[in-house]
Amino acid sequence: STGDGYVWAKKAGHTVTELFPTEVPITSNEPFIRTKQLQGLSLRDAALSVLNQKDRPIITHKMDFIFTHFGVSGPAALRCSQFVVKQLKKEKTVTLSIDAFPTENEENLFQHILLKLKGEPKKAVKNVLKGLLPERYLLFLLEESEIDHSMTYSQLSKDKLRQFVRLVKDFRFEANGTLPIEKAFVTGGGVSIKEIDPKTMASKLKNGLYFCGEILDIHGYTGGYNITAALVTGRLAGLYASRYVEKGEPISQGS
């Protein structure tokens, strides 16, 4: 197993860097998560960002994700997760930001929504804006903006409307961690690649020892990249390990 591999690597004198989950769902203790208000809701082609302590994006991924009973999951969340893990070493919680319209300028979006509301001034805001966002997310952001669902345009202040549009473009919530490493699709950390010959996957510290796959301190953004890395390094390690067995000595590339 990978765990046994780390044990043997350490016994051989290799450095094993700290292991951490990547490609793993993100957890949050926000009230709307605890009450499961948005559980099961997917946002399509939205932008999910991990913010630093200065409220600037460390990473942003524009793709789908889903709210769960414990936080967020899905492609965007999985790709952001390793940055959440790293940022949590600096602070107790990490701020995430959701932009439901990442290709739309905030002011343009405001004017577009304002025009729609002006066109039907006696109709409830929630009905005029139906289809703008998934219904549960629309109602949730209206509540967060202190806009009553039955309110009409004539009853709505521009300040509250701007607040709503701001949340559509930048809804923030706190992440407090991720699911455990056992639930991760990929593990970060592992045997230090500084101690391995990248051409043969051979140990630089012990003859006849070869490494490949996830035991190495390498990881990609997606499962596909990691499978590719496992296959490529596995082929190299197998090839040169078999030559070592045949000749009883380390084989350099090209031999």
C-alpha positions as CSV (number, residue, x, y, z in Angstrom):
1,S,0.0,0.0,0.0
2,T,1.0,3.7,-0.3
3,G,1.3,3.9,3.5
4,D,3.7,1.0,3.6
5,G,5.7,2.6,0.8
6,Y,6.2,5.8,2.9
7,V,7.5,3.6,5.8
8,W,10.0,1.8,3.5
9,A,11.0,5.1,1.9
10,K,11.8,6.6,5.4
11,K,13.7,3.5,6.3
12,A,15.8,3.9,3.2
13,G,16.7,7.4,4.3
14,H,14.3,9.3,2.1
15,T,12.5,12.5,3.0
16,V,8.7,12.2,3.1
17,T,7.1,15.7,2.9
18,E,3.9,16.4,4.8
19,L,0.9,14.6,3.4
20,F,-2.3,16.6,2.8
21,P,-5.6,16.1,0.9
22,T,-6.0,17.5,-2.6
23,E,-9.0,17.1,-4.8
24,V,-11.2,16.8,-1.8
25,P,-14.6,18.4,-0.8
26,I,-14.4,21.6,1.3
27,T,-16.2,21.9,4.6
28,S,-17.9,25.0,6.2
29,N,-19.7,25.8,9.4
30,E,-21.8,28.6,8.0
31,P,-25.4,28.8,9.2
32,F,-26.8,28.2,5.7
33,I,-24.6,25.0,5.4
34,R,-25.6,23.8,8.9
35,T,-29.3,24.2,8.1
36,K,-28.8,22.5,4.7
37,Q,-30.6,25.5,3.0
38,L,-28.7,25.0,-0.3
39,Q,-27.9,21.3,0.0
40,G,-27.9,19.6,-3.4
41,L,-27.9,22.9,-5.3
42,S,-25.5,23.0,-8.3
43,L,-24.1,26.2,-9.8
44,R,-23.1,25.9,-13.4
45,D,-20.1,27.8,-14.9
46,A,-19.7,29.9,-11.8
47,A,-16.4,31.1,-10.4
48,L,-15.2,29.9,-7.0
49,S,-12.2,31.7,-5.5
50,V,-10.1,31.2,-2.5
51,L,-9.1,34.5,-0.9
52,N,-6.1,35.4,1.1
53,Q,-6.0,37.5,4.2
54,K,-6.1,40.7,2.1
55,D,-9.3,39.5,0.4
56,R,-7.5,38.9,-2.9
57,P,-8.0,35.7,-4.9
58,I,-5.2,33.1,-4.5
59,I,-6.9,30.9,-7.1
60,T,-10.1,31.0,-9.1
61,H,-11.8,28.1,-10.9
62,K,-14.7,28.8,-13.3
63,M,-16.7,25.6,-13.5
64,D,-19.5,23.7,-11.8
65,F,-19.8,23.0,-8.1
66,I,-22.4,21.8,-5.6
67,F,-23.5,22.8,-2.1
68,T,-23.6,19.8,0.3
69,H,-24.7,19.2,3.9
70,F,-21.1,19.8,5.0
71,G,-19.8,22.5,2.6
72,V,-19.1,22.5,-1.2
73,S,-18.0,19.8,-3.6
74,G,-17.8,19.3,-7.4
75,P,-15.1,20.2,-9.9
76,A,-14.5,23.8,-8.8
77,A,-14.4,23.0,-5.1
78,L,-12.1,20.0,-5.6
79,R,-9.6,22.1,-7.6
80,C,-9.7,24.9,-5.0
81,S,-9.3,22.5,-2.0
82,Q,-5.5,22.3,-1.9
83,F,-5.4,26.1,-1.6
84,V,-7.8,26.0,1.3
85,V,-5.6,23.4,3.0
86,K,-2.5,25.5,2.6
87,Q,-4.3,28.8,3.6
88,L,-5.6,27.1,6.8
89,K,-2.1,26.8,8.0
90,K,-2.1,30.7,8.2
91,E,-5.6,31.3,9.5
92,K,-8.5,29.5,11.3
93,T,-10.9,29.9,8.5
94,V,-10.5,30.7,4.8
95,T,-12.8,33.0,2.8
96,L,-14.4,31.6,-0.4
97,S,-16.1,33.8,-2.9
98,I,-18.7,32.8,-5.5
99,D,-19.3,34.8,-8.7
100,A,-22.4,33.4,-10.4
101,F,-21.7,35.5,-13.5
102,P,-17.9,35.5,-13.9
103,T,-18.0,36.9,-17.5
104,E,-20.4,39.8,-16.6
105,N,-19.3,43.2,-15.3
106,E,-21.0,44.1,-12.1
107,E,-22.3,47.4,-13.3
108,N,-23.6,45.9,-16.5
109,L,-25.4,43.2,-14.6
110,F,-26.9,45.8,-12.3
111,Q,-28.2,47.8,-15.3
112,H,-29.6,44.7,-16.9
113,I,-31.5,43.7,-13.8
114,L,-32.7,47.2,-13.2
115,L,-34.1,47.3,-16.7
116,K,-35.9,44.0,-16.2
117,L,-37.4,45.3,-12.9
118,K,-38.5,48.6,-14.4
119,G,-40.2,46.7,-17.2
120,E,-42.5,45.0,-14.7
121,P,-42.7,47.4,-11.8
122,K,-45.8,45.8,-10.2
123,K,-44.6,42.2,-10.3
124,A,-42.8,40.6,-7.4
125,V,-39.0,40.8,-7.7
126,K,-38.5,37.1,-7.4
127,N,-40.9,36.5,-10.3
128,V,-39.2,39.1,-12.5
129,L,-35.8,37.7,-11.9
130,K,-36.9,34.1,-12.3
131,G,-34.4,32.2,-14.4
132,L,-31.5,34.6,-13.6
133,L,-30.2,32.1,-11.1
134,P,-31.3,28.7,-9.8
135,E,-34.4,29.4,-7.8
136,R,-33.1,28.4,-4.4
137,Y,-29.9,30.5,-4.9
138,L,-31.9,33.5,-6.1
139,L,-34.2,33.4,-3.1
140,F,-31.2,32.9,-0.8
141,L,-29.4,35.9,-2.1
142,L,-32.5,38.0,-2.0
143,E,-32.8,37.1,1.7
144,E,-29.1,37.9,2.3
145,S,-29.8,41.3,0.7
146,E,-32.8,41.9,3.0
147,I,-35.2,41.9,0.0
148,D,-38.6,40.4,0.7
149,H,-39.6,37.9,-2.0
150,S,-42.9,39.6,-2.6
151,M,-41.5,43.1,-2.9
152,T,-42.0,44.9,-6.2
153,Y,-39.7,47.3,-8.0
154,S,-41.5,50.3,-6.7
155,Q,-40.9,49.2,-3.1
156,L,-37.2,48.3,-3.7
157,S,-34.4,50.7,-2.9
158,K,-31.5,50.9,-5.3
159,D,-29.1,50.3,-2.4
160,K,-30.6,46.9,-1.7
161,L,-30.6,46.1,-5.4
162,R,-26.9,47.0,-5.6
163,Q,-26.3,44.8,-2.6
164,F,-28.1,41.9,-4.3
165,V,-26.0,42.3,-7.5
166,R,-22.9,42.5,-5.4
167,L,-23.7,39.2,-3.8
168,V,-24.5,37.7,-7.1
169,K,-20.9,38.6,-8.2
170,D,-19.2,38.1,-4.8
171,F,-21.0,36.0,-2.3
172,R,-18.5,35.2,0.5
173,F,-18.5,32.4,3.1
174,E,-16.0,30.8,5.4
175,A,-14.5,27.4,4.9
176,N,-13.1,25.7,8.0
177,G,-11.4,22.7,6.4
178,T,-11.8,19.8,4.1
179,L,-12.9,16.2,4.4
180,P,-10.1,13.9,5.7
181,I,-7.3,12.7,3.5
182,E,-9.0,9.3,3.3
183,K,-11.8,11.0,1.3
184,A,-9.5,12.8,-1.1
185,F,-9.1,11.8,-4.7
186,V,-5.4,12.7,-4.6
187,T,-2.8,13.0,-1.8
188,G,-0.4,15.9,-1.8
189,G,3.1,15.5,-0.4
190,G,5.2,12.3,-0.4
191,V,8.7,11.1,-1.2
192,S,10.8,14.2,-2.1
193,I,11.5,14.3,-5.8
194,K,14.9,15.9,-5.0
195,E,16.1,12.5,-3.9
196,I,14.9,10.7,-7.1
197,D,16.4,10.6,-10.6
198,P,13.6,11.9,-12.8
199,K,14.8,10.0,-15.8
200,T,14.7,6.6,-14.2
201,M,12.6,7.0,-11.0
202,A,15.6,5.5,-9.2
203,S,16.5,6.5,-5.6
204,K,19.6,8.7,-5.4
205,L,20.1,7.3,-1.9
206,K,19.8,3.5,-2.3
207,N,20.6,1.4,-5.3
208,G,17.8,-0.8,-6.6
209,L,15.0,1.3,-5.1
210,Y,12.5,2.9,-7.5
211,F,9.4,5.1,-6.9
212,C,6.3,5.9,-8.9
213,G,2.8,7.3,-8.7
214,E,1.2,9.0,-5.8
215,I,3.9,8.0,-3.3
216,L,5.9,10.8,-5.0
217,D,5.6,14.4,-3.9
218,I,3.8,15.3,-7.1
219,H,0.1,15.9,-7.8
220,G,-2.0,17.5,-10.5
221,Y,-5.2,19.5,-10.5
222,T,-7.4,16.6,-11.7
223,G,-7.6,12.8,-11.3
224,G,-6.7,12.6,-15.0
225,Y,-3.4,14.3,-14.6
226,N,-2.6,12.1,-11.6
227,I,-3.4,8.9,-13.5
228,T,-1.2,10.1,-16.3
229,A,1.6,10.8,-13.8
230,A,1.2,7.4,-12.3
231,L,1.3,5.6,-15.6
232,V,4.3,7.5,-16.9
233,T,6.4,7.2,-13.7
234,G,5.2,3.6,-13.3
235,R,6.5,2.7,-16.7
236,L,9.8,4.3,-16.1
237,A,10.2,2.8,-12.7
238,G,9.3,-0.7,-14.0
239,L,11.5,-0.4,-17.0
240,Y,14.6,0.6,-15.1
241,A,13.9,-1.6,-12.1
242,S,13.7,-4.7,-14.4
243,R,17.0,-3.7,-16.0
244,Y,18.6,-3.3,-12.6
245,V,17.4,-6.8,-11.6
246,E,18.9,-8.2,-14.9
247,K,22.3,-6.5,-14.5
248,G,22.5,-6.1,-10.8
249,E,23.5,-2.4,-11.0
250,P,21.9,1.0,-11.6
251,I,21.0,1.6,-15.2
252,S,21.2,5.2,-16.6
253,Q,18.8,6.4,-19.2
254,G,19.9,5.3,-22.7
255,S,21.7,2.2,-21.6
